[in-house]
Structure formats: C-alpha cells, structure tokens
Amino acid sequence: MKFDKRQIRRAFGRAAGRYDATAVLQREIGDRLLERLDYVRLEPRTVLDLGTGTGRLAQALLRRYRGARVVGLDIALPMLAEARRRGGWFRRPALVCGDMERLPFADDSADLILSGLTLQWCQDARAVFAEFARVLRPGGALFFTTFGPDTLKELRQSWAEVDDRPHVADFADMHELGDALLAAGLAQPVMDREDLVLTYRDLPALLRDIRDIGAHNAAAGRPRGLTGKGRWRAFTEACERRRRDGVLPATYEVLYGHAWAPEEPVQRREPDGSVVVPFPVKPR
C-alpha cells in the first residue's frame, strides 16, 4: 500500500505532545523488542533508533550500551522536540529528522539498528531493508517490530460491511518481510508474531486512542472528506456486533524480526528478478 508521507508527518507531529500518555501498547512492544537484545552479544559503537518518536527506546539503548553513540531518527520534528525535552542531563541521543527510506547516514556506519513500529508506514519494505543493509557494518544487527495484516481487523471487517474503500491500512505479513530481508542482502532473518488485544468501553475511546498516537489511516487512496451519517451509523452498528463481554476488542498483530549484515558480500535479488553479485575490489 502507498502511504502519504506528508500526512504521516503531520499526524505524528500533532500527536507528539500527548503520545506518551496514550502509547501503552507501543511501550509494551518496545520493552519486548529490547528484551530480544538480551539473547545476543553485542558491543556496538553506533546504534540507530529509527522512528525514535519521543525517544524512549533511544534512552533505553543509552543505558544498555554505555560506550555507544545512539542516534534517534524520526520523520516528525515535534516528536524530536519531545525527545529532546525528555532527554537526560548528561548523556543524550543525537537526534536527526529524516526518512527511513532515505537514511542520512554513511555506508557501513552503524553496528545495530532498532526500529520500533515504524516500518508499517514505509512505502516499500525492500527499499527500506536495502537502506538498513547499506548503513550496517559487516556483522551488524537489525531488530525491528511492525504491525501485521490482522491489525485492527475488527475495524476493517466492520467497514467492509459498509463499503469497499480503504479505511484501515493494509500491512505486509511476516513472510513478505522475511523475503524482503533476504532480497536486501541481509542474512539469517528470523520472523515471528503475536496478537495483542486492547479492549475499550466504546468506539469513540478506541478511535481516540488511535488518533492520539498519530496512527491515522495515511493510505494515499484513503477516503477524504466527511463520512455520511448513514454510513457512519452502519459502521458503528457493525462494530457493536463485535462487542465481547461488554467491551470492544482491538487486535494488533505484532511482527518481530531480526537479521544480520553478512561479514562477506552476498548476492542480492532485485525486484525485477535479476541477481546482483558483488565482487570486492582490492586496492592496488
């Protein structure tokens, strides 16, 4: 699915001030992502937190890797302003405004990349992973989380009973992402998933949570303008039919992935099916 980057930037910029108060799910998933670092031995010199938001993961990485330089990147300047405001007195992450699909970092400049719940807003996972592979030093590691296709399935199914327009974003599944990691030249990819379910007393509370973390539908072909009263009533009634035990469920399919930059160059498959085989050139 194509996303409107300007809409994404605006939505997360508007949400910056209230993001941490609402992002309960994001904090939990971030903690689970950090726990996965416990099982690998890493002594990184440079760590990138891509999609840093208000900087919570970047601060945790500073505490974990005390000798490392930690750089947080985000597409929304107001998020970075919040990250700077909430940073520590002595050690702070460097903060950069930029796009994950065009990273403003040199080749072979990072030992570890973390990306928490950001990949789902990118146009092309293969292109993003190719950027990660470019920036990682040989032997460097990538750890990320993103949302899978069952995310907010209750809202998607409810809207499908009303019309066929894309009210809820479509996300890649873990098999597509695994293939994209390999296509980018990254090695030993591992993907797994879990469903986390939040519950709400009513539909306005659910939609308010989505709005307050900036996670609007930013699909380029999303419906624009006001929704008619009849269609909105049909949508709310469809949501109510999914109420269980007095609450409305909101499912989030969370995908976890990690991969490594190979120590030696490996061949890479391009989207057109051609294979690129790198040949290292020794200086004379």
BAFI-3210 file (N, C-alpha, C; in Angstrom, 3 decimals, decimal comma, padded with zeros to 6 digits):
// residues 284
n [1|2|3|4|5|6|7|8|9|10|11|12|13|14|15|16|17|18|19|20|21|22|23|24|25|26|27|28|29|30|31|32|33|34|35|36|37|38|39|40|41|42|43|44|45|46|47|48|49|50|51|52|53|54|55|56|57|58|59|60|61|62|63|64|65|66|67|68|69|70|71|72|73|74|75|76|77|78|79|80|81|82|83|84|85|86|87|88|89|90|91|92|93|94|95|96|97|98|99|100|101|102|103|104|105|106|107|108|109|110|111|112|113|114|115|116|117|118|119|120|121|122|123|124|125|126|127|128|129|130|131|132|133|134|135|136|137|138|139|140|141|142|143|144|145|146|147|148|149|150|151|152|153|154|155|156|157|158|159|160|161|162|163|164|165|166|167|168|169|170|171|172|173|174|175|176|177|178|179|180|181|182|183|184|185|186|187|188|189|190|191|192|193|194|195|196|197|198|199|200|201|202|203|204|205|206|207|208|209|210|211|212|213|214|215|216|217|218|219|220|221|222|223|224|225|226|227|228|229|230|231|232|233|234|235|236|237|238|239|240|241|242|243|244|245|246|247|248|249|250|251|252|253|254|255|256|257|258|259|260|261|262|263|264|265|266|267|268|269|270|271|272|273|274|275|276|277|278|279|280|281|282|283|284]
n.u [000,838|000,457|001,591|000,822|003,283|003,419|001,042|001,518|003,693|002,475|000,425|001,785|003,301|001,335|000,462|002,507|002,764|000,950|001,530|003,065|001,394|-000,629|000,371|000,355|000,378|002,473|004,647|004,771|005,341|007,771|009,333|009,354|010,747|013,272|013,952|014,693|017,246|018,689|019,512|021,596|025,058|026,389|028,468|028,123|029,348|028,027|024,639|021,488|018,304|015,509|012,755|012,297|010,523|009,330|011,658|011,989|012,936|015,516|016,692|016,700|018,503|020,840|021,296|021,707|023,882|026,548|028,898|028,346|027,471|024,365|021,855|018,901|016,302|013,645|010,656|009,067|009,339|008,207|008,042|010,740|011,394|010,013|011,442|013,956|013,308|012,655|014,965|017,978|020,190|022,945|023,948|022,725|020,749|021,832|019,857|018,002|016,224|014,527|013,915|013,199|013,369|015,255|017,956|019,959|022,691|026,056|027,473|028,061|028,098|026,867|026,426|024,275|020,843|017,735|014,247|011,232|007,944|007,597|008,145|005,797|004,745|006,099|006,772|007,888|009,063|011,290|012,996|013,500|014,791|017,019|018,279|018,853|020,659|022,693|023,670|024,436|027,322|029,528|028,543|026,846|023,687|020,143|017,131|013,642|010,209|006,877|003,559|001,259|-000,957|-003,379|-003,892|-006,055|-008,272|-010,936|-012,037|-011,526|-013,072|-015,584|-015,901|-015,858|-018,364|-019,799|-018,737|-016,404|-014,042|-010,673|-010,434|-008,897|-005,465|-003,545|-001,220|002,008|002,649|004,446|005,867|006,252|007,889|010,114|011,062|011,718|013,828|015,832|016,054|017,211|019,773|020,405|021,253|020,410|017,630|015,003|011,663|008,807|005,557|002,832|-000,408|-001,834|-004,376|-006,324|-008,890|-011,948|-014,362|-016,142|-016,701|-015,837|-013,740|-011,868|-011,206|-010,208|-007,847|-006,333|-006,125|-004,710|-002,140|-001,253|-001,748|-003,350|-005,303|-003,206|-003,121|-002,576|-004,813|-006,938|-010,278|-011,512|-012,732|-015,954|-017,648|-020,748|-023,817|-025,438|-023,729|-021,803|-023,363|-024,011|-021,475|-020,789|-022,729|-021,954|-019,500|-020,410|-021,584|-019,445|-018,732|-017,585|-018,126|-018,946|-017,153|-015,318|-013,145|-009,778|-007,585|-004,107|-001,754|001,425|004,556|007,769|011,150|014,471|017,786|020,991|023,824|025,838|029,126|030,699|030,266|027,127|025,081|022,315|018,845|017,072|014,010|013,064|013,763|016,361|019,732|022,152|025,537|028,039|031,436|034,242|036,709|040,108|042,382|045,046]
n.v [-001,196|002,252|005,075|008,324|010,409|013,027|013,288|011,417|012,610|014,977|013,918|012,477|014,557|016,260|014,606|014,496|015,786|014,485|011,858|009,986|009,655|008,109|005,933|003,108|000,464|000,687|001,160|-001,275|-003,085|-002,025|-002,587|-005,372|-005,705|-004,715|-006,670|-008,776|-008,219|-009,196|-011,733|-011,827|-011,235|-008,176|-005,424|-002,612|000,244|002,320|003,024|002,959|004,285|004,006|005,825|007,069|008,598|009,923|009,292|007,210|004,523|005,109|006,271|004,034|002,438|003,906|003,491|000,763|000,260|001,584|002,572|003,340|005,373|006,745|007,270|008,856|008,790|010,469|011,161|013,277|016,482|017,666|015,406|014,852|017,141|016,681|014,424|015,555|017,308|015,520|014,199|013,023|014,688|014,420|012,257|012,130|011,025|011,570|013,439|013,235|014,517|012,814|010,476|007,043|005,662|006,936|007,143|009,409|008,686|007,451|004,788|001,605|002,455|001,914|-000,279|-001,502|-001,552|-000,490|-000,578|000,455|-000,250|001,278|000,637|-000,088|002,203|002,776|002,951|000,824|-002,125|-003,598|-001,668|-000,162|-002,049|-002,475|-000,013|-000,199|-002,338|-001,142|000,776|-000,641|-001,993|-004,707|-007,705|-006,387|-005,813|-006,030|-005,239|-005,283|-004,152|-004,380|-003,774|-006,361|-007,882|-008,530|-006,500|-004,325|-005,672|-005,877|-003,316|-003,111|-005,224|-004,357|-001,948|-003,103|-004,149|-001,975|-000,395|-000,606|000,792|001,910|002,101|001,296|000,762|-001,487|-004,016|-005,564|-009,135|-011,522|-013,292|-012,000|-009,927|-011,367|-012,372|-009,928|-009,065|-010,941|-010,353|-007,881|-008,479|-009,102|-011,320|-014,530|-014,166|-013,860|-014,242|-013,646|-013,712|-012,211|-011,820|-009,024|-007,797|-005,030|-003,564|-001,714|000,584|001,816|002,835|005,546|005,871|003,991|004,952|007,434|006,768|005,764|008,088|009,747|008,700|009,241|007,453|007,500|006,556|006,628|006,013|006,503|006,386|006,788|007,400|010,718|013,705|014,161|011,458|010,104|010,333|008,051|005,975|006,091|005,379|002,751|001,638|001,925|000,282|-002,178|-002,453|-002,687|-005,180|-006,759|-006,632|-008,018|-009,609|-007,222|-005,271|-003,574|-005,187|-004,612|-005,745|-006,181|-007,262|-008,153|-008,054|-009,410|-009,021|-010,004|-009,666|-010,019|-008,152|-009,456|-010,830|-011,090|-009,907|-010,662|-012,193|-010,413|-010,203|-008,411|-006,415|-006,870|-009,444|-009,957|-010,831|-009,529|-009,772|-009,105|-008,078|-007,870|-005,337|-005,207|-002,794|-001,371]
n.w [000,000|-000,772|001,006|002,275|002,849|003,765|005,181|007,195|008,515|009,448|011,086|013,141|014,111|015,184|017,207|019,031|021,602|023,288|023,019|024,638|026,840|025,900|024,505|025,357|024,376|022,512|024,209|025,585|023,498|022,686|024,966|024,808|022,459|023,212|025,092|023,480|022,756|024,825|024,274|022,542|021,961|021,935|021,238|020,443|018,629|017,368|017,413|015,914|016,317|014,692|013,761|016,185|017,687|020,694|021,935|023,796|023,433|022,533|024,800|026,489|025,094|025,370|028,088|028,099|026,354|027,223|026,209|023,677|020,825|020,390|018,056|017,264|014,907|013,297|011,427|012,077|013,230|015,651|017,305|017,742|019,126|021,504|022,329|022,798|024,876|026,886|027,354|029,074|031,470|031,106|029,302|026,143|023,369|019,984|017,734|014,761|012,025|009,599|006,873|006,874|004,509|003,047|004,305|006,162|006,531|006,440|004,395|005,926|008,660|011,083|013,878|015,041|014,424|015,494|015,086|015,985|015,505|013,104|010,493|009,190|008,096|005,826|002,278|000,781|001,745|000,909|-000,155|002,138|003,803|002,217|002,536|005,271|005,165|003,709|005,493|007,753|009,343|008,362|009,904|011,594|013,333|012,920|014,472|014,711|015,007|013,749|012,457|011,574|009,067|010,373|012,099|013,793|012,842|013,490|013,066|010,323|009,282|010,051|008,593|006,066|005,835|005,201|003,045|000,250|000,505|001,408|004,580|006,719|007,149|005,112|005,935|005,511|005,585|007,701|006,137|003,708|004,624|005,540|003,099|001,929|003,541|002,871|000,148|000,296|000,925|003,521|006,213|007,684|008,502|010,894|011,733|013,747|015,347|017,248|018,703|020,191|022,240|022,799|024,824|024,809|026,162|024,474|021,020|020,394|022,328|021,477|018,885|019,601|020,952|018,805|017,262|019,061|019,170|016,697|014,664|012,236|009,322|006,742|004,109|000,632|-001,008|000,686|002,018|001,680|003,213|004,848|006,484|005,596|007,525|007,511|006,646|008,647|010,863|010,138|010,225|012,991|014,102|013,031|014,328|016,960|016,891|017,203|019,787|022,822|025,871|026,988|026,088|023,470|021,270|020,106|017,938|017,631|015,466|016,008|014,575|014,840|014,000|013,087|011,751|010,113|009,031|006,559|007,025|004,781|001,404|-000,142|-002,708|-004,198|-004,785|-007,179|-007,501|-010,138|-010,630|-011,396|-010,450|-008,322|-008,016|-005,851|-006,261|-004,452|-004,645|-004,598|-003,375|-005,308]
ca.u [000,000|001,159|001,229|001,049|004,285|003,087|000,006|002,164|004,478|001,550|-000,310|002,654|003,671|000,233|000,294|003,737|002,619|000,135|001,850|003,500|000,288|-001,576|001,035|000,561|000,746|003,791|005,647|004,875|006,033|009,159|010,010|009,559|011,833|014,528|014,258|015,321|018,676|019,334|019,939|022,724|026,198|026,692|029,196|028,083|029,880|026,991|023,307|020,451|016,910|014,822|011,390|012,528|009,394|009,701|013,000|012,018|013,863|016,880|017,186|016,976|019,709|021,959|021,557|022,163|025,194|027,074|030,009|027,912|026,783|022,993|021,259|017,478|015,798|012,192|010,196|008,277|010,135|007,673|008,428|012,128|011,396|009,636|012,562|014,997|012,820|012,601|016,278|018,715|021,049|024,336|024,031|021,514|020,947|021,797|018,536|018,055|014,941|014,752|013,022|013,865|013,571|016,430|018,670|021,042|023,870|027,037|027,582|028,855|028,306|026,150|026,589|022,974|019,669|016,433|013,128|010,038|006,629|007,730|008,242|004,479|004,400|007,001|006,181|008,476|009,912|012,568|013,850|013,912|015,793|018,243|018,917|019,428|021,835|023,748|024,197|025,027|028,662|029,541|028,331|025,886|022,402|018,887|015,986|012,522|008,824|005,937|002,229|000,898|-002,234|-004,557|-004,009|-007,348|-009,133|-012,335|-012,435|-011,506|-014,234|-016,794|-016,010|-016,132|-019,815|-020,402|-018,291|-015,165|-012,956|-009,606|-010,497|-007,843|-004,276|-003,112|000,178|002,654|002,739|005,829|006,554|006,694|009,015|011,263|011,575|012,316|015,128|016,772|016,262|018,081|021,123|020,616|021,455|019,810|016,441|014,071|010,423|007,730|004,398|001,877|-001,555|-002,151|-005,743|-006,767|-010,348|-012,462|-015,764|-016,964|-015,963|-015,074|-012,497|-010,925|-010,734|-009,416|-006,510|-005,642|-005,811|-003,757|-000,778|-000,915|-001,855|-004,485|-005,146|-002,441|-003,042|-002,731|-006,160|-007,917|-011,409|-011,327|-013,990|-016,778|-018,405|-022,176|-024,397|-025,934|-022,597|-021,184|-024,243|-023,839|-020,158|-020,831|-023,536|-021,117|-018,541|-021,111|-021,819|-018,197|-018,538|-017,491|-018,042|-019,190|-016,119|-014,933|-011,747|-008,948|-006,456|-002,877|-000,817|002,768|005,602|009,128|012,130|015,877|018,662|022,384|024,608|026,836|030,539|031,177|029,184|026,319|024,292|021,055|017,866|016,368|012,570|012,776|014,192|017,787|020,568|023,373|026,606|029,114|032,821|035,109|037,863|041,245|043,176|046,370]
ca.v [000,000|003,526|005,968|009,746|010,759|014,324|013,036|010,732|013,611|015,867|013,203|012,214|015,843|016,726|013,705|014,424|016,222|013,555|010,496|009,101|009,397|007,196|004,835|001,967|-000,682|000,937|000,959|-002,709|-003,718|-001,559|-003,360|-006,732|-005,619|-004,584|-007,957|-009,660|-007,929|-009,938|-013,061|-011,707|-010,490|-007,036|-004,292|-001,658|001,608|003,236|002,417|003,799|004,043|004,585|006,033|007,195|009,221|010,756|008,930|006,251|003,430|005,652|006,407|002,684|001,966|004,581|002,814|-000,610|000,274|002,825|003,096|003,544|006,590|006,403|008,287|008,661|009,439|010,476|011,981|014,399|017,368|017,804|014,229|015,038|018,185|015,998|013,565|016,420|017,838|014,455|013,560|013,169|015,860|014,186|011,521|012,224|010,559|012,537|013,398|013,606|014,453|012,195|009,436|005,740|005,170|007,640|007,423|010,395|008,131|006,890|003,333|000,901|003,408|001,521|-001,669|-002,012|-000,762|-000,834|000,174|000,030|000,125|002,360|000,076|-000,196|003,460|002,955|002,563|-000,359|-002,778|-003,991|-000,479|000,197|-003,018|-002,213|001,114|-000,729|-003,137|-000,205|001,513|-001,552|-002,535|-006,170|-008,290|-005,587|-006,461|-005,305|-005,732|-004,383|-004,574|-003,693|-004,360|-007,299|-007,640|-008,676|-005,324|-003,635|-006,432|-005,615|-002,110|-003,400|-006,059|-003,545|-001,072|-003,919|-004,336|-000,701|-000,071|-001,291|001,767|001,529|002,893|000,816|000,456|-002,879|-004,186|-006,770|-010,241|-011,794|-013,992|-010,950|-009,204|-012,263|-012,358|-008,615|-009,051|-011,690|-009,620|-006,737|-008,947|-009,373|-012,757|-015,224|-013,468|-014,586|-013,511|-014,290|-012,836|-012,453|-010,928|-008,332|-007,283|-003,992|-003,503|-000,357|000,620|002,245|003,125|006,802|005,688|003,263|005,846|008,490|006,218|005,723|009,470|010,372|008,245|009,639|006,311|007,609|005,928|007,538|005,451|007,539|006,310|006,768|008,299|012,093|014,380|013,642|010,234|010,361|009,841|006,685|005,049|006,057|004,580|001,345|001,225|001,765|-000,905|-003,343|-002,568|-003,162|-006,624|-007,432|-006,457|-009,272|-009,425|-005,832|-004,354|-003,689|-005,588|-004,073|-006,660|-005,727|-008,328|-007,593|-008,843|-009,174|-009,533|-009,607|-010,173|-009,599|-007,774|-010,513|-010,446|-011,004|-009,535|-011,755|-011,777|-009,777|-010,292|-007,171|-006,619|-007,361|-010,830|-010,085|-011,093|-008,728|-010,489|-008,145|-008,544|-006,914|-004,902|-004,922|-001,638|-001,708]
ca.w [000,000|-000,806|002,097|002,094|003,852|004,375|006,172|008,315|009,241|010,149|012,129|014,283|014,671|016,030|018,353|019,829|022,986|024,072|022,585|025,722|027,748|025,256|023,782|026,259|023,544|021,935|025,267|025,854|022,374|022,766|026,008|024,296|021,477|023,957|025,722|022,499|022,736|025,914|023,817|021,609|022,492|021,082|021,810|019,319|018,760|016,901|017,423|015,327|016,677|013,547|014,201|017,629|018,365|021,839|022,393|024,905|023,104|022,452|026,176|026,984|024,421|026,030|029,363|027,837|025,703|027,795|025,417|022,296|020,368|019,997|017,192|017,018|013,699|013,156|010,308|012,595|014,097|017,011|018,085|018,157|020,160|022,751|022,721|023,364|026,147|027,873|027,444|030,325|031,615|030,728|028,042|025,341|021,993|018,891|017,110|013,345|011,326|008,302|006,368|006,882|003,146|002,511|005,547|006,011|007,186|005,511|004,293|006,948|009,752|012,297|014,318|015,474|014,082|016,055|014,531|016,697|014,982|012,125|009,143|008,553|007,433|004,683|001,001|000,167|002,750|000,315|-000,253|003,497|004,250|001,455|003,219|006,510|004,796|003,292|006,634|008,735|009,142|008,321|011,218|012,346|013,585|012,779|015,233|014,440|015,145|012,874|012,538|010,529|008,382|011,236|012,968|013,736|011,931|013,823|012,339|008,891|008,968|010,214|007,432|004,876|005,773|004,812|001,693|-000,117|000,472|002,364|005,805|007,621|006,342|004,923|006,303|004,982|006,539|008,086|005,047|002,780|005,224|005,511|001,725|001,681|004,225|002,038|-001,105|000,586|001,183|004,941|006,429|008,820|009,008|011,756|011,940|014,495|015,512|018,320|018,732|021,435|022,122|023,718|024,903|025,009|026,579|023,348|019,790|020,475|023,090|020,609|017,825|020,229|021,176|017,511|016,898|019,976|018,878|015,331|013,748|011,329|008,016|005,878|002,759|-000,387|-001,564|001,771|001,814|002,136|003,483|005,925|006,258|005,745|008,775|007,334|006,595|009,975|011,725|009,765|010,732|014,449|014,390|012,728|015,440|018,157|016,755|017,574|021,228|023,574|027,323|027,339|025,595|022,062|021,125|019,018|017,793|016,977|015,120|016,132|013,930|015,326|013,056|013,193|010,694|010,279|007,858|006,415|007,124|003,408|000,494|-000,671|-003,856|-003,855|-005,865|-007,416|-007,717|-011,484|-010,719|-011,666|-009,286|-008,259|-007,321|-005,617|-006,323|-003,764|-005,422|-003,734|-003,828|-005,844]
c.u [000,870|000,650|001,593|002,007|003,987|002,022|000,595|002,928|003,567|000,870|000,556|003,159|002,594|000,105|001,440|003,513|001,854|000,505|002,162|002,373|-000,657|-000,933|001,371|001,040|002,154|004,900|005,855|005,651|007,495|009,948|010,296|010,652|013,179|014,930|014,966|016,812|019,421|019,968|021,072|023,830|026,568|027,476|029,272|028,748|028,829|025,671|022,321|019,084|016,054|013,317|011,376|011,372|009,860|010,971|013,078|012,987|015,300|017,480|017,526|018,254|020,950|022,313|022,141|023,587|025,904|028,238|029,630|027,373|025,418|022,407|019,799|017,026|014,284|011,808|009,508|009,104|009,535|007,963|009,857|012,246|011,001|010,774|013,671|014,571|012,875|013,949|016,954|019,608|022,427|024,437|022,686|021,778|021,054|020,465|018,600|016,646|015,196|013,783|013,786|014,136|014,729|017,271|019,835|022,322|024,768|026,943|028,420|029,130|027,641|026,384|025,266|021,903|018,469|015,382|011,858|008,772|006,690|007,671|006,894|004,064|005,283|006,369|006,622|009,455|011,261|013,530|014,355|014,993|017,106|019,008|019,561|020,709|023,003|024,442|024,882|026,449|028,569|029,456|027,356|024,520|021,245|017,828|014,831|011,196|007,997|004,584|001,968|-000,525|-003,481|-004,746|-005,321|-008,317|-010,609|-012,859|-012,502|-012,746|-015,532|-016,985|-016,353|-017,624|-020,532|-020,031|-016,965|-013,985|-011,943|-009,586|-009,389|-006,671|-004,043|-001,619|000,700|002,663|004,201|006,584|007,060|007,908|010,267|011,898|012,277|013,674|016,183|017,085|017,196|019,518|021,431|020,562|020,703|018,573|015,562|012,856|009,506|006,659|003,651|000,739|-001,705|-003,501|-005,990|-008,287|-010,786|-013,943|-016,681|-016,070|-015,227|-013,758|-011,448|-010,341|-009,894|-007,999|-005,703|-005,222|-004,676|-002,332|-000,382|-001,126|-003,121|-004,243|-004,460|-002,276|-003,321|-004,141|-007,254|-009,097|-011,114|-012,688|-014,769|-017,472|-019,878|-022,744|-024,858|-024,803|-021,918|-022,030|-024,096|-022,506|-020,194|-021,657|-022,742|-020,066|-019,203|-021,402|-020,582|-017,861|-018,558|-017,331|-018,124|-018,174|-015,881|-013,469|-011,075|-007,687|-005,298|-001,998|000,579|003,756|006,953|010,089|013,539|016,678|020,027|022,954|025,723|028,260|031,169|030,019|028,450|025,509|022,909|020,124|017,088|014,872|012,225|013,234|015,664|018,564|021,842|024,388|027,770|030,483|033,694|036,349|038,983|042,013|044,537|047,461]
c.v [001,242|004,428|007,402|010,205|012,109|014,161|012,352|011,740|014,529|015,161|012,951|013,509|016,376|015,886|013,786|014,739|015,254|012,090|009,577|008,762|008,331|005,910|003,656|000,747|-000,515|000,741|-000,518|-003,413|-003,286|-002,330|-004,788|-006,764|-005,534|-005,906|-008,901|-009,394|-008,692|-011,236|-013,009|-010,893|-009,398|-006,004|-003,196|-000,335|002,643|002,483|003,415|003,342|004,759|004,615|006,239|007,819|010,138|010,273|007,888|005,100|003,923|005,807|005,037|002,125|002,642|003,895|001,421|-000,625|001,583|003,404|003,473|004,949|006,161|007,574|007,927|009,451|009,376|011,432|013,252|015,232|017,536|016,583|014,382|016,127|017,590|015,122|014,389|016,943|016,786|013,765|013,826|014,400|015,649|013,480|011,602|011,597|011,741|012,365|013,966|013,500|013,896|011,068|008,115|005,219|005,869|008,077|008,397|009,951|007,472|005,369|002,797|001,786|003,007|000,043|-002,313|-001,028|-001,342|000,026|-000,362|000,612|001,340|001,835|000,058|001,085|003,729|002,392|001,170|-000,995|-003,167|-002,815|-000,063|-000,757|-002,858|-001,031|000,645|-001,500|-002,241|000,419|000,602|-001,942|-004,056|-006,751|-007,527|-006,253|-005,489|-005,997|-004,758|-005,017|-003,785|-004,350|-005,260|-007,088|-007,828|-007,502|-004,590|-004,343|-006,187|-004,374|-002,370|-004,203|-005,260|-002,609|-001,864|-004,223|-003,088|-000,319|-000,785|-000,336|001,460|002,422|002,519|000,362|-001,046|-002,971|-005,514|-007,871|-010,618|-012,559|-013,000|-010,207|-010,070|-012,306|-011,039|-008,487|-009,774|-010,949|-008,443|-007,165|-009,160|-010,877|-013,234|-014,510|-014,396|-013,691|-014,315|-013,255|-013,170|-011,459|-010,343|-007,665|-006,250|-003,969|-002,097|-000,415|001,010|002,607|004,466|006,665|004,979|004,206|006,986|008,013|006,194|007,125|010,036|009,858|008,541|008,567|006,373|006,761|006,926|006,970|006,540|007,545|006,312|007,688|009,681|012,738|013,670|012,352|010,540|009,732|008,386|005,665|004,949|005,233|003,101|000,798|000,993|000,543|-002,179|-003,548|-003,139|-004,654|-007,432|-007,248|-007,822|-008,949|-007,955|-004,832|-004,592|-004,084|-004,875|-004,920|-005,971|-006,948|-007,712|-008,558|-008,421|-009,760|-009,144|-010,287|-009,549|-009,121|-008,792|-009,976|-010,287|-010,620|-010,771|-011,237|-011,311|-009,877|-008,980|-007,445|-007,158|-008,798|-011,025|-010,239|-010,268|-009,488|-009,532|-008,806|-007,525|-006,608|-004,543|-003,714|-002,078|-001,238]
c.w [000,000|000,316|001,742|003,196|004,518|005,452|007,403|009,169|010,055|011,316|013,351|014,911|015,605|017,298|019,351|021,305|023,862|023,820|023,767|026,685|027,211|024,771|024,694|025,460|022,990|022,968|025,539|024,737|022,350|023,811|025,534|023,236|022,181|024,609|024,757|022,351|023,836|025,422|022,795|022,273|021,510|021,878|020,748|019,659|018,375|016,782|016,834|015,819|015,639|013,803|015,702|018,378|019,485|022,529|023,492|024,632|023,071|023,845|026,763|026,358|024,996|027,346|029,146|027,295|026,080|027,001|024,009|022,060|019,844|019,221|016,971|015,806|013,691|012,037|010,786|013,572|015,493|017,891|018,592|019,218|021,512|023,253|023,364|024,740|027,255|028,079|028,782|030,316|031,012|029,379|027,338|023,976|021,040|018,170|015,709|012,772|009,922|008,043|006,331|005,480|002,442|003,706|005,314|006,709|006,141|005,458|005,460|008,168|011,064|012,597|014,698|015,048|014,806|015,382|015,160|016,098|014,057|010,696|008,428|007,827|006,215|003,414|000,550|001,151|002,167|000,236|001,125|003,992|003,488|002,059|004,529|006,209|004,388|004,491|007,650|008,353|009,021|009,731|012,081|012,392|013,383|013,624|015,004|014,829|014,144|013,056|011,336|010,043|009,236|012,189|012,703|012,791|012,224|013,106|010,839|008,483|009,082|009,031|006,169|004,733|005,283|003,382|001,441|-000,198|001,579|003,608|006,792|006,762|006,255|005,216|005,760|006,035|006,746|007,000|004,007|003,331|005,257|004,134|001,421|002,360|003,389|000,748|-000,915|000,887|002,650|005,187|007,673|009,367|009,843|011,970|012,854|014,802|016,801|018,184|020,128|021,247|023,213|023,716|025,306|025,382|025,422|022,168|019,853|021,242|022,256|019,556|018,387|020,506|019,884|017,092|017,755|019,812|017,436|014,289|012,913|010,087|007,092|004,477|001,737|-000,964|-000,524|001,441|002,383|002,336|004,578|005,512|006,503|007,002|008,659|007,339|007,953|010,939|011,417|010,281|012,240|014,834|014,109|013,818|016,677|018,080|017,117|019,056|021,916|025,055|027,715|026,838|024,111|021,966|019,958|018,970|017,094|016,733|015,094|015,505|014,492|014,304|013,440|012,095|010,902|008,950|007,706|006,523|005,745|002,506|-000,027|-001,852|-003,404|-005,053|-005,960|-007,649|-009,104|-011,696|-011,013|-010,368|-009,388|-007,429|-007,107|-005,702|-005,615|-004,601|-004,461|-004,264|-004,325|-004,897]
res [m|k|f|d|k|r|q|i|r|r|a|f|g|r|a|a|g|r|y|d|a|t|a|v|l|q|r|e|i|g|d|r|l|l|e|r|l|d|y|v|r|l|e|p|r|t|v|l|d|l|g|t|g|t|g|r|l|a|q|a|l|l|r|r|y|r|g|a|r|v|v|g|l|d|i|a|l|p|m|l|a|e|a|r|r|r|g|g|w|f|r|r|p|a|l|v|c|g|d|m|e|r|l|p|f|a|d|d|s|a|d|l|i|l|s|g|l|t|l|q|w|c|q|d|a|r|a|v|f|a|e|f|a|r|v|l|r|p|g|g|a|l|f|f|t|t|f|g|p|d|t|l|k|e|l|r|q|s|w|a|e|v|d|d|r|p|h|v|a|d|f|a|d|m|h|e|l|g|d|a|l|l|a|a|g|l|a|q|p|v|m|d|r|e|d|l|v|l|t|y|r|d|l|p|a|l|l|r|d|i|r|d|i|g|a|h|n|a|a|a|g|r|p|r|g|l|t|g|k|g|r|w|r|a|f|t|e|a|c|e|r|r|r|r|d|g|v|l|p|a|t|y|e|v|l|y|g|h|a|w|a|p|e|e|p|v|q|r|r|e|p|d|g|s|v|v|v|p|f|p|v|k|p|r]
***
